[in-house]
Structure formats: structure tokens, C-alpha cells
Amino acid sequence: MRHSSGRRGQVEPLAAIVAVATVGVAIGLYAGVLDGVVEPDDERDTDAIAVATLSVDGRRITVGPAPSDGETMTASRRVAVRTAPGVVRPGRLSITVWR
């Protein structure tokens, strides 16, 4: 009986990037990306839609629908992205919000 496998516990780089983008979107939305869209005195707008884009090493991954023609707000920041075990590259995470 083999106790270990050479591929056990490994994740494909694309799956890791998508996971990082998803976590980044969730944290960004939770931390207040929508705070700039809705005034504090107003009720929260549950109709707001967001799209996240992660760019790293010339590749671009987008999660969410395409922005509408209306007014949009975008927040962007540099993030560290693990592209392979032991390999971390600089990337840019952008979140666009609209109603």
C-alpha cells in the first residue's frame, strides 16, 4: 500500500487563480466596495452587480457579467498571486460595480 502520491494535494494554476479571484471578490465586497456606491442614509441597494477581473502574467480572468452601459465604479489594487507551488507573481485585482 502506497502512503503518498506525487500529485496528492496539488492544484492546477488556473484553478488557484480562480479561487484567489473569488476570495478577493468576496473580501472586497464585504470590506466596502459598495460603500462608495450607496450613500449611508440610503437603504442598501440589493440590485447592485459586480464583476471581478484578475490580471497576472499577461493572462486575464473575469468573473461576473459584463458591465452595462450605465454608470460604473471601479476599484483596483495590486495583489500577490500564486501561479505555481512556490511561485508568486504580482497581479492586479479590479472590481467594477454598477446598478
Order of alpha helices (4+ residues) and beta strands (2+ residues): alpha-beta-beta-beta-beta
